[in-house]
Amino acid sequence: MPLHARQPRIPWKALLLAAVAALLAVLLAPGAASAAGTAGTAGTANTAQAGSGGQSQPVYSYANAIRESVWVDTGIDGDSNGKSDRVAVDIVRPREAAQQGRDVPVIMDASPYYSCCGRGNESQKKTYDAQGNPVLFPLYYDNYFVPRGYATVLVDLAGTNRSDGCVDVGGRSDVQSAKAVVDWLNGRARGYRDRTGTTPVKADWTTGAVGMIGKSYDGTVANGVAATGVEGLETIVPIGAISSWYDYYFAKGAALYDGGPDQLSNGIESAEARARCQAVQRRLVEGAPRNGDFTSLWAERDYVPDAGKVRASVFAVHGMQDLNVRTKHFGQWWDALAENGVERKVWLSQAGHVDPFDFRRAEWTRTLHRWFDHYLLGYRNGVEREPMADIERHPDQWSTDGNWPPRGTSATALRPANGPVAGVGTLGVKPAPAGSTASFTDDPKLNEDAWAADIDRSTPSKTGFITPALSRDLRVSGSSTVTLKVTPSTSSARLSAVLVDLGPDTIRDYWGAGEGITTLADRTCWGSSTPGDSACYKRTVADTKETGHTIFSRGWADLGHYADLWHGQRLTPGTSYRITLDLAASDHVVPAGHRLALIVAGTDKGLIEPADTTPKLTVDLAGSAARVPVVGGYPAFVRATAARS
C-alpha cells in the first residue's frame, strides 16, 4: 500500500476568513459571550474571542440563528415527470455574521434518513413548525458549530422527506442530490424559496468552502460526491461508509444479504416518491441480480475508480468489527486515495457500526473541531501534521501512527500445511508439499465463532491452520488476501476465510445490541440548545466481553465467480478452481503467547447466504496461500514464530 506525504490544502477564502475573524474578535467580544452556549461537560471554554488559541470560539447566538429551507435544482429528472428534481435543503447559520456581511463555511450532511429512520444513537428526525420552518436539526453539528461561525446544511436526498425525485441507492440521483447543493453554495446551481415556486435564492452568505460528514449512507454520499471532483468540497468525514455498493451486497459473488437495493429504496423513500418511482425500483431489481454478477448498475455505484478526482481531504472513521459496512469498503477506498496522494486521516475503532461521538465523544469533538477549523476556516492549527491514524487497541485504549499502514508494512505470504491431526494444520512461510490437501464439508448452520472455538479439534465443517505460540507481538495492518485452489464435489460452493487471534482478551461486544457500546440515561451537552433542539445526548460506555479468540479479518466468495465477476457459472464437480478472497482491512496486534490462525470454511452463518448445494471442498494446500500485511514484513513474522528460548 503506497504511502504519500500529506500536504495541507487550505482554500484562499478560508485564509482570508481566518484573518478577518481574528481582526473582529475584539469587536465581537462584549455581546457575543452571553449568546453563545456551553460545550457541555467536556469543558470547552465559553469565550467571546473568535480564533484565539488556533480554534474558532462560540461567539454567535444559536438561539437567534437563521433557520431556513431552500430547494435546489439537481438538473436531473429522476422520476421522469418532465421537471427537473429539486432537493430540500435545511439550513441553520449565524444571524450576526449575516447582519455584518461576513461569509461562513458549511458543514453538510446529506441523508435519506431524516424522516424515515432518524440519525444518531437516538434516531433523531427533522422537525418543522406549523409554517414548515425547520426546528430540530438531528445530531450536534448545528448546536456545536453554528455558534463557532459555521452554517450547518442538512440535505434530503432525492425521493426522501421533502425532496423531489427518486432514491437510486448510491447512483447518479443520490450523488447529484448532494453535489448540486455544493454547486449552489458556490453559485453554480439554482435554488428556490419553495418546492414548486420560481423565487430564486442565492447562497450569498457562504465562503463556498464545504465539509461533508455523515455515518453509513450519509458518509457514502460524501464519498460519491468527493469522487466527482466538485469544486468547493474541501473535506469529507465518512463514518462507516460504503465505497462500492456491489461490495455492500456481495463478496465476490456471495450474497451478503437476502435482499437488494430495491428493498433499501422502498424503506427510505417518501410515500409519494414510492408511488411515482416504480420504474426506478424496477431498474434496481433488474440491474442487481441476486446471482452475484457484477453489472453496469454496480459499476456506476463504485466510487473507488474515481479516487483520482478527489480534491477534498478525507478523515475516515470505521469500526474494525463493522459487520454492516465491512472494512473492505474503507480499505479499498483508503488504498485508492493513497495511490492518488489525497490528504487523509483515519480512526479505526474496535466497535461495529458506531459513530465516534458514541465511543470517544470528547476527543472526537475536539479533533473534528480542529479538522473543520483547518480545512474550512483556514486556521493553522497543525491538525494536518498530527499522526495519521488513531487505532483502538483495547476498549477505550488508543494508539497512534504517523502513517497508516505503518512504514515497513509489507504483504507476507503465509502458507497453510497439514499438521499431525487432520483438519488442524500449520501456518508458516514454507509451502506445503505437492499433493497436500485438506477437506471440509459446508455446514450453513455454523459460523466463524463456532469454527474458531473448535480450532484445535478436527471437525468436518472447517479446516484451520495455526502458528506456534508467538515469541513476540505480531501486528497485522491493512488488507489481506487468501488465494485458494479448491475442488468442489457439487456444482456450487461458498467459501469463507478468517484470520483469528487465538488467546484470551477483553474486547468490545460488537455482536451485542449496541455493537460495542452501552447507552446510559444521563446526558452530556455539546453546544447550545433551543426549546426545540437540545445539544445534550445520552452518554455511552464500552460494552465489553471476555473472549478466548478474536476474529479480526474476514472475507467470502462464491466459487462460481472464480474467473469473472460479471458472469458466474456452475461448477464441474471434481474440477479444481483457483480463487482469491479479499479480506477486510484491519489493524490488530496478536500478542506474544497467542497464536495466529487462518480458517477456511464454507458458509459463514449470519454473514453470507448459502449456495444452492452443500458441497465438500478439497483445498490444494501447495496451491494456496494468504498474503497478510505484517508490520516489519517477512522478518517480523519469522521472528515472532521462532521457538521461544
Legacy VTK file of the C-alpha trace (Angstrom):
# vtk DataFile Version 3.0
C-alpha trace
ASCII
DATASET POLYDATA
POINTS 645 float
0.000 0.000 0.000
1.732 3.182 -1.127
2.170 5.996 1.344
2.287 9.627 0.342
3.325 12.684 2.274
0.386 14.888 3.146
0.360 18.498 2.062
-2.177 20.864 3.631
-4.639 22.366 1.197
-6.351 25.407 2.642
-8.766 27.420 0.478
-7.723 31.043 -0.007
-11.171 32.198 1.096
-10.709 30.330 4.344
-7.346 32.013 4.946
-8.954 35.397 4.408
-11.849 34.494 6.702
-9.464 33.407 9.451
-7.676 36.730 9.285
-10.946 38.639 9.372
-12.177 36.532 12.308
-9.070 37.344 14.314
-9.445 41.047 13.498
-13.096 41.083 14.522
-12.611 39.134 17.732
-12.222 42.245 19.834
-15.222 43.913 18.200
-17.453 40.942 18.879
-16.347 40.253 22.409
-18.755 42.339 24.535
-22.087 40.936 23.347
-21.314 37.536 21.954
-20.418 35.706 25.121
-23.896 35.905 26.578
-25.418 34.500 23.404
-23.102 31.535 22.975
-23.856 28.155 24.533
-21.647 25.991 26.656
-19.923 22.965 25.148
-21.038 20.519 27.794
-19.186 18.517 30.346
-16.132 18.303 28.102
-15.376 21.799 29.341
-14.848 23.863 26.179
-14.472 27.448 27.349
-17.323 29.799 26.561
-15.168 32.656 25.387
-16.092 35.510 23.126
-12.720 35.646 21.449
-13.016 34.317 17.896
-9.984 32.479 16.631
-7.904 32.666 19.808
-5.656 29.735 20.518
-5.910 28.445 16.940
-9.552 27.438 17.074
-12.928 29.005 16.488
-14.900 30.062 19.544
-18.669 30.144 20.264
-19.258 33.864 19.689
-22.595 33.652 17.861
-26.085 33.088 19.204
-27.543 29.709 18.372
-30.999 30.698 19.606
-31.020 33.681 17.254
-29.615 31.787 14.263
-31.260 31.954 10.849
-33.221 28.786 10.113
-34.455 28.392 6.566
-35.244 25.923 3.809
-34.212 26.110 0.181
-34.996 23.768 -2.702
-32.023 23.232 -5.018
-32.422 22.202 -8.654
-30.447 19.000 -9.261
-30.556 19.266 -13.044
-31.923 15.731 -13.444
-35.410 14.308 -13.810
-35.194 11.065 -11.880
-38.935 10.462 -11.690
-39.458 11.233 -15.411
-42.250 13.740 -14.798
-40.820 16.279 -17.229
-39.474 18.552 -14.477
-36.033 18.880 -13.007
-35.940 17.464 -9.472
-35.462 19.770 -6.508
-33.991 18.616 -3.218
-34.885 20.149 0.133
-32.024 21.833 1.968
-32.494 22.868 5.610
-30.027 25.476 6.834
-29.090 26.973 10.183
-26.479 29.756 10.195
-25.343 32.568 12.489
-27.523 35.671 12.165
-24.858 38.075 13.433
-22.438 37.034 10.682
-25.128 37.644 8.068
-26.002 41.041 9.531
-22.362 42.101 9.487
-21.746 40.769 5.964
-19.320 38.016 6.988
-19.461 34.839 4.955
-19.313 31.463 6.706
-18.261 27.955 5.612
-20.634 24.986 5.555
-20.799 21.627 7.331
-23.152 19.459 5.302
-24.827 16.092 5.931
-26.814 14.687 3.001
-29.023 11.791 4.087
-32.058 9.702 3.119
-32.905 9.078 6.779
-34.187 12.415 8.099
-37.844 11.389 8.096
-37.924 7.586 7.847
-35.372 6.355 10.333
-33.539 9.152 12.115
-29.880 9.911 12.698
-27.519 9.190 15.540
-27.716 6.885 18.537
-31.090 8.399 19.491
-32.582 8.241 15.963
-33.338 11.948 15.689
-35.538 13.140 12.840
-36.011 16.605 11.395
-38.941 18.544 12.791
-40.700 21.654 11.490
-43.063 24.265 12.876
-46.603 24.865 11.610
-45.281 27.016 8.780
-42.835 24.346 7.644
-39.745 26.083 9.029
-37.052 23.737 10.372
-36.849 23.373 14.155
-34.850 20.247 15.048
-31.648 19.539 13.163
-30.553 15.965 14.039
-27.134 15.440 15.624
-24.974 18.034 17.332
-23.240 19.639 14.358
-25.537 22.678 14.364
-25.522 23.118 18.151
-21.755 22.994 18.364
-20.536 24.608 15.143
-23.074 27.355 14.357
-22.010 29.389 17.430
-18.439 28.981 16.143
-19.117 30.602 12.800
-20.283 27.746 10.581
-23.520 27.031 8.746
-24.990 23.551 9.069
-26.771 22.261 5.959
-28.869 19.081 6.030
-29.930 17.759 2.623
-32.844 15.394 1.979
-31.625 13.106 -0.804
-33.863 12.830 -3.858
-37.043 10.863 -3.180
-36.888 11.316 0.608
-38.682 13.591 3.066
-39.471 16.901 1.274
-37.438 16.321 -1.917
-38.494 15.503 -5.473
-37.088 12.622 -7.499
-36.388 9.004 -6.649
-33.953 7.106 -4.461
-31.477 5.178 -6.590
-29.249 3.805 -3.799
-25.854 5.302 -4.453
-26.411 6.103 -8.116
-26.449 9.322 -10.078
-29.549 10.723 -8.371
-28.161 10.217 -4.858
-24.794 11.742 -5.684
-26.218 14.601 -7.747
-28.660 15.429 -4.928
-25.729 16.459 -2.763
-23.344 17.676 -5.462
-25.983 20.138 -6.706
-26.106 21.658 -3.221
-22.306 22.098 -3.198
-22.681 23.750 -6.599
-25.460 26.027 -5.276
-23.304 27.020 -2.324
-20.655 28.038 -4.853
-23.002 29.923 -7.186
-23.157 27.254 -9.891
-26.701 25.900 -9.372
-30.169 27.333 -8.818
-32.045 27.394 -5.548
-35.666 28.373 -4.844
-37.637 29.533 -1.846
-40.097 26.643 -2.121
-40.535 23.303 -3.814
-42.560 24.458 -6.812
-42.121 28.235 -6.899
-39.975 30.461 -9.077
-38.470 32.818 -6.475
-34.701 32.294 -6.693
-32.449 32.116 -3.653
-28.706 32.631 -3.745
-26.230 31.381 -1.159
-24.612 34.780 -0.843
-23.795 34.198 2.821
-21.142 31.482 2.432
-17.464 31.313 1.549
-18.270 28.289 -0.612
-15.982 26.060 1.477
-17.923 22.861 2.246
-17.158 19.917 4.508
-19.394 16.858 4.133
-19.848 14.486 7.050
-22.050 11.521 7.843
-22.292 7.952 9.014
-23.247 4.982 6.844
-25.397 6.054 3.858
-24.610 9.727 4.577
-20.859 9.101 4.552
-21.267 7.013 1.418
-22.816 10.004 -0.357
-19.863 12.101 0.819
-17.504 9.578 -0.805
-19.537 9.669 -4.012
-19.634 13.473 -4.189
-15.899 13.735 -3.486
-15.291 11.278 -6.338
-16.871 13.769 -8.761
-14.099 16.258 -8.003
-16.624 19.027 -7.359
-15.003 22.368 -6.631
-15.686 23.814 -3.185
-15.804 20.486 -1.346
-12.742 20.966 0.846
-13.017 17.937 3.125
-15.170 14.886 3.806
-15.611 12.883 7.016
-17.096 9.489 6.020
-18.004 7.348 9.050
-18.636 3.638 8.432
-19.179 4.484 4.770
-19.577 2.410 1.613
-17.094 2.818 -1.242
-18.659 0.307 -3.659
-22.321 -0.691 -3.426
-21.640 -4.084 -5.014
-19.354 -4.854 -2.096
-22.130 -3.915 0.296
-24.449 -6.593 -1.107
-21.944 -9.193 -2.354
-18.472 -10.536 -1.676
-17.079 -11.796 -4.972
-20.475 -13.212 -5.947
-21.523 -14.452 -2.498
-24.700 -12.731 -1.329
-24.244 -10.950 1.989
-27.951 -10.281 2.446
-31.176 -11.884 1.247
-32.329 -8.607 -0.315
-31.092 -5.948 -2.697
-31.062 -2.177 -3.199
-34.739 -2.142 -4.145
-35.631 -3.151 -0.586
-33.484 -0.374 0.861
-35.003 2.136 -1.543
-38.511 1.065 -0.597
-37.728 1.570 3.075
-36.370 5.115 2.833
-38.410 6.731 0.050
-41.250 9.051 0.928
-44.737 7.654 0.314
-45.325 9.944 -2.653
-41.949 9.067 -4.174
-42.680 5.374 -3.835
-45.832 5.843 -5.862
-44.109 7.692 -8.701
-40.787 5.835 -8.773
-41.828 2.329 -9.782
-39.685 2.459 -12.923
-36.602 3.278 -10.855
-37.459 0.450 -8.453
-37.727 -1.916 -11.394
-34.311 -0.859 -12.691
-32.819 -1.533 -9.264
-34.230 -5.068 -9.342
-33.193 -5.816 -12.907
-29.744 -4.247 -12.575
-28.839 -6.052 -9.345
-29.480 -9.777 -9.922
-29.244 -11.988 -6.854
-26.852 -14.345 -8.647
-23.960 -12.076 -7.584
-22.943 -10.939 -11.068
-21.336 -7.529 -11.335
-23.348 -5.262 -13.670
-23.308 -1.756 -15.095
-25.582 -0.712 -12.225
-22.860 -1.689 -9.768
-20.146 -0.055 -11.869
-21.999 3.263 -11.612
-22.062 2.863 -7.832
-18.370 2.105 -7.416
-16.530 5.256 -6.305
-13.079 3.689 -5.964
-12.020 4.056 -9.637
-12.668 7.817 -9.365
-10.469 8.357 -6.304
-8.086 10.270 -8.563
-10.705 13.006 -8.958
-10.930 13.646 -5.216
-9.850 17.183 -4.289
-11.077 17.083 -0.706
-9.095 15.904 2.284
-10.562 12.755 3.850
-10.970 11.975 7.555
-12.278 8.395 7.556
-13.687 6.591 10.592
-14.566 2.893 10.651
-15.291 0.158 13.153
-12.972 -2.772 12.560
-15.808 -5.074 13.633
-18.443 -3.355 11.484
-20.432 -6.245 10.013
-22.892 -3.912 8.287
-20.493 -1.793 6.240
-17.445 -4.016 6.443
-13.945 -2.546 6.487
-13.311 -3.769 2.951
-15.049 -0.526 1.986
-12.637 1.563 3.991
-9.578 -0.453 2.931
-10.063 -0.231 -0.838
-11.068 3.452 -0.642
-8.077 4.285 1.555
-5.651 2.494 -0.768
-7.040 4.282 -3.817
-6.807 7.665 -2.067
-3.210 6.870 -1.087
-2.305 5.967 -4.655
-3.566 9.379 -5.746
-1.862 11.364 -2.981
-5.076 12.514 -1.288
-4.534 14.036 2.141
-6.166 11.761 4.688
-6.579 10.695 8.285
-8.246 7.672 9.917
-9.723 6.455 13.180
-10.234 2.686 13.487
-12.230 1.505 16.497
-12.968 -1.957 17.882
-16.700 -1.250 17.651
-19.212 -2.204 14.993
-21.311 0.290 13.020
-20.952 3.071 15.600
-20.347 6.828 15.341
-17.205 8.094 17.133
-19.426 10.541 19.041
-20.691 7.420 20.820
-17.401 5.702 21.594
-14.870 8.568 22.087
-17.040 11.659 22.436
-14.788 14.327 23.947
-11.719 13.513 21.861
-13.824 13.173 18.721
-15.485 16.561 19.124
-12.136 18.224 19.837
-10.471 16.616 16.815
-13.358 17.252 14.435
-13.477 20.868 15.589
-9.808 21.365 14.762
-10.176 19.486 11.464
-13.004 21.722 10.236
-11.260 24.845 11.546
-8.223 23.971 9.456
-9.881 22.907 6.217
-12.900 25.213 6.219
-11.759 28.286 8.162
-8.090 28.090 7.258
-6.730 28.029 10.810
-3.114 26.922 11.003
-3.636 24.664 13.996
-1.357 21.822 12.932
-4.060 19.155 12.773
-2.803 18.025 9.366
0.621 17.296 10.856
-0.665 15.138 13.684
-0.494 11.315 13.475
-2.407 9.973 10.501
-4.052 7.093 12.352
-5.703 6.508 15.719
-6.250 2.799 16.423
-8.257 1.358 19.314
-6.171 -1.489 20.767
-8.458 -2.412 23.674
-11.748 -0.848 24.731
-11.026 2.878 25.259
-7.272 2.364 24.806
-5.851 4.037 21.699
-2.521 4.226 19.905
-1.374 6.469 17.058
0.714 6.080 13.912
2.340 8.758 11.800
1.372 6.828 8.680
-1.140 4.073 8.029
-0.340 1.337 7.385
2.927 1.983 9.257
6.116 2.267 7.250
7.776 -1.091 6.866
4.480 -2.951 6.444
4.579 -5.449 3.601
2.418 -8.295 2.347
3.867 -11.527 3.664
2.975 -14.891 2.143
1.727 -17.278 4.840
1.402 -20.907 3.770
-1.069 -23.481 5.096
0.156 -27.025 5.614
-1.103 -30.195 7.223
-0.335 -30.977 10.850
-0.360 -34.234 12.787
-4.165 -34.060 13.189
-6.408 -33.934 10.107
-8.039 -30.513 9.747
-5.687 -28.925 12.294
-2.819 -27.648 10.193
0.112 -25.300 10.491
0.638 -21.751 9.230
4.122 -20.637 8.272
6.313 -19.422 5.423
7.182 -22.775 3.822
4.879 -24.142 1.081
3.164 -27.453 1.737
4.493 -30.468 -0.162
2.940 -31.049 -3.562
-0.209 -33.114 -3.314
-1.074 -31.997 0.227
-4.788 -31.428 0.714
-7.321 -30.586 3.410
-11.076 -31.088 3.126
-14.261 -29.822 4.744
-17.998 -30.004 4.084
-20.039 -26.799 4.063
-22.367 -26.566 7.058
-24.626 -23.475 6.729
-25.687 -23.839 10.373
-22.231 -22.851 11.668
-20.356 -19.582 11.696
-16.858 -18.239 12.226
-17.127 -18.263 16.031
-18.014 -21.963 16.018
-15.045 -22.670 13.759
-12.658 -20.679 15.972
-13.939 -22.325 19.170
-13.083 -25.726 17.661
-9.780 -24.659 16.120
-7.744 -27.347 17.889
-10.176 -30.151 17.066
-10.777 -31.918 13.787
-14.323 -31.016 12.731
-15.962 -31.703 9.362
-17.082 -28.126 8.643
-13.743 -26.287 8.538
-10.023 -26.588 8.203
-7.689 -24.455 10.280
-4.017 -23.534 10.106
-2.221 -22.243 13.192
1.155 -20.727 14.056
3.018 -21.757 17.179
2.567 -19.526 20.217
4.241 -16.246 19.278
7.514 -15.303 20.926
6.797 -11.607 20.378
3.924 -9.381 19.315
2.902 -9.581 15.662
0.993 -6.680 14.103
-1.210 -7.036 11.030
-2.097 -3.690 9.441
-4.075 -3.313 6.208
-5.952 -5.575 3.808
-5.191 -9.274 3.348
-5.992 -11.745 0.587
-6.316 -15.520 0.615
-5.796 -17.445 -2.627
-7.250 -20.941 -2.624
-7.044 -23.813 -5.075
-10.132 -25.883 -4.322
-12.068 -28.786 -5.794
-15.834 -28.891 -5.125
-17.988 -32.010 -5.038
-21.081 -30.177 -6.342
-21.933 -27.514 -8.915
-21.922 -24.546 -6.494
-19.970 -23.513 -3.410
-19.370 -20.689 -0.955
-16.003 -20.020 0.643
-15.033 -18.125 3.783
-11.602 -17.248 5.154
-10.939 -15.587 8.513
-7.867 -14.507 10.458
-8.072 -15.231 14.166
-6.085 -14.203 17.222
-6.155 -17.283 19.473
-5.819 -16.172 23.062
-7.765 -14.533 25.886
-8.731 -10.886 25.635
-11.317 -8.286 26.627
-12.982 -6.784 23.554
-15.950 -4.632 22.668
-19.005 -6.845 22.252
-19.614 -5.994 18.598
-22.292 -8.703 18.330
-24.269 -7.009 21.120
-27.282 -4.750 20.602
-25.134 -1.605 20.746
-22.330 -3.132 18.613
-19.780 -2.351 21.309
-21.444 0.448 23.291
-23.994 0.681 26.099
-26.241 3.753 26.167
-26.815 5.277 29.596
-29.606 7.523 30.862
-27.581 10.634 31.735
-26.541 13.180 29.136
-23.646 15.417 28.188
-24.099 18.638 26.243
-22.169 19.762 23.182
-23.038 23.274 22.140
-26.088 25.468 22.586
-29.715 24.401 22.848
-33.141 25.778 21.999
-36.511 24.501 23.246
-36.859 22.526 20.017
-33.264 21.371 19.563
-31.221 20.140 22.502
-27.449 19.844 22.398
-27.500 17.154 25.098
-27.088 13.466 24.249
-27.174 10.263 26.246
-23.786 9.193 27.471
-22.325 5.879 26.338
-19.716 3.466 27.694
-17.934 0.491 26.182
-19.871 -2.784 26.200
-17.185 -5.406 26.686
-16.891 -9.171 26.907
-14.226 -11.739 27.657
-13.224 -13.972 24.771
-10.836 -16.794 24.031
-10.389 -15.799 20.396
-10.749 -12.645 18.304
-11.659 -12.799 14.623
-10.111 -9.642 13.206
-10.371 -10.024 9.427
-12.740 -11.956 7.203
-13.655 -12.443 3.549
-16.039 -14.505 1.441
-16.616 -15.581 -2.143
-18.812 -17.625 -4.455
-16.564 -20.134 -6.165
-18.625 -19.833 -9.352
-17.202 -16.316 -9.782
-13.608 -17.544 -9.753
-12.900 -16.381 -13.315
-15.234 -13.468 -13.998
-17.066 -11.215 -11.561
-19.504 -10.219 -14.316
-20.572 -13.773 -15.136
-20.774 -16.510 -12.519
-21.032 -20.098 -13.683
-21.947 -23.555 -12.492
-19.000 -25.625 -11.336
-17.903 -29.007 -12.609
-17.674 -31.401 -9.667
-14.202 -32.853 -9.325
-12.548 -29.948 -11.160
-10.099 -27.680 -9.316
-10.541 -23.892 -9.358
-8.370 -21.046 -8.124
-9.960 -18.018 -6.464
-8.736 -15.107 -4.339
-10.787 -13.860 -1.391
-10.375 -10.233 -0.304
-10.220 -9.975 3.479
-11.421 -6.811 5.190
-8.859 -4.215 6.271
-7.850 -4.319 9.909
-5.149 -3.329 12.366
-4.599 -5.933 15.033
-1.736 -6.920 17.301
-1.519 -10.639 18.085
0.292 -10.586 21.430
3.232 -12.752 22.363
1.932 -16.041 23.729
-1.121 -16.028 21.446
-1.378 -17.876 18.137
-2.420 -16.623 14.711
-4.855 -18.815 12.770
-6.242 -18.910 9.249
-9.556 -20.755 8.969
-11.014 -21.807 5.629
-14.631 -22.983 5.520
-17.901 -22.673 3.624
-20.983 -20.623 4.534
-20.404 -18.163 7.381
-23.841 -18.242 9.003
-25.383 -14.812 9.507
-22.852 -13.107 7.260
-23.313 -14.709 3.830
-26.127 -16.637 2.182
-25.508 -20.342 1.422
-25.216 -21.830 -2.054
-27.974 -23.988 -3.530
-25.908 -27.129 -2.896
-23.920 -28.378 0.102
-20.501 -29.302 -1.237
-17.445 -30.976 0.139
-14.404 -28.894 -0.777
-10.854 -30.126 -1.049
-8.134 -27.481 -0.678
-4.837 -27.970 -2.522
-2.504 -26.631 0.162
0.544 -26.313 -2.089
-1.513 -24.072 -4.393
-2.971 -21.923 -1.607
-1.596 -19.011 0.445
-2.571 -15.933 2.401
-0.925 -12.574 1.803
-1.039 -10.708 5.092
0.237 -7.140 5.663
2.696 -7.646 8.506
4.353 -4.662 10.149
8.011 -5.456 9.640
7.187 -7.899 6.857
8.612 -11.388 6.461
11.415 -10.944 9.031
8.938 -9.831 11.695
6.775 -12.896 11.109
9.758 -15.251 11.234
10.993 -13.691 14.482
7.540 -13.842 16.077
7.029 -17.512 15.198
10.514 -18.652 16.174
10.616 -21.017 19.130
10.833 -19.210 22.440
14.057 -19.830 24.335
LINES 1 646
645 0 1 2 3 4 5 6 7 8 9 10 11 12 13 14 15 16 17 18 19 20 21 22 23 24 25 26 27 28 29 30 31 32 33 34 35 36 37 38 39 40 41 42 43 44 45 46 47 48 49 50 51 52 53 54 55 56 57 58 59 60 61 62 63 64 65 66 67 68 69 70 71 72 73 74 75 76 77 78 79 80 81 82 83 84 85 86 87 88 89 90 91 92 93 94 95 96 97 98 99 100 101 102 103 104 105 106 107 108 109 110 111 112 113 114 115 116 117 118 119 120 121 122 123 124 125 126 127 128 129 130 131 132 133 134 135 136 137 138 139 140 141 142 143 144 145 146 147 148 149 150 151 152 153 154 155 156 157 158 159 160 161 162 163 164 165 166 167 168 169 170 171 172 173 174 175 176 177 178 179 180 181 182 183 184 185 186 187 188 189 190 191 192 193 194 195 196 197 198 199 200 201 202 203 204 205 206 207 208 209 210 211 212 213 214 215 216 217 218 219 220 221 222 223 224 225 226 227 228 229 230 231 232 233 234 235 236 237 238 239 240 241 242 243 244 245 246 247 248 249 250 251 252 253 254 255 256 257 258 259 260 261 262 263 264 265 266 267 268 269 270 271 272 273 274 275 276 277 278 279 280 281 282 283 284 285 286 287 288 289 290 291 292 293 294 295 296 297 298 299 300 301 302 303 304 305 306 307 308 309 310 311 312 313 314 315 316 317 318 319 320 321 322 323 324 325 326 327 328 329 330 331 332 333 334 335 336 337 338 339 340 341 342 343 344 345 346 347 348 349 350 351 352 353 354 355 356 357 358 359 360 361 362 363 364 365 366 367 368 369 370 371 372 373 374 375 376 377 378 379 380 381 382 383 384 385 386 387 388 389 390 391 392 393 394 395 396 397 398 399 400 401 402 403 404 405 406 407 408 409 410 411 412 413 414 415 416 417 418 419 420 421 422 423 424 425 426 427 428 429 430 431 432 433 434 435 436 437 438 439 440 441 442 443 444 445 446 447 448 449 450 451 452 453 454 455 456 457 458 459 460 461 462 463 464 465 466 467 468 469 470 471 472 473 474 475 476 477 478 479 480 481 482 483 484 485 486 487 488 489 490 491 492 493 494 495 496 497 498 499 500 501 502 503 504 505 506 507 508 509 510 511 512 513 514 515 516 517 518 519 520 521 522 523 524 525 526 527 528 529 530 531 532 533 534 535 536 537 538 539 540 541 542 543 544 545 546 547 548 549 550 551 552 553 554 555 556 557 558 559 560 561 562 563 564 565 566 567 568 569 570 571 572 573 574 575 576 577 578 579 580 581 582 583 584 585 586 587 588 589 590 591 592 593 594 595 596 597 598 599 600 601 602 603 604 605 606 607 608 609 610 611 612 613 614 615 616 617 618 619 620 621 622 623 624 625 626 627 628 629 630 631 632 633 634 635 636 637 638 639 640 641 642 643 644
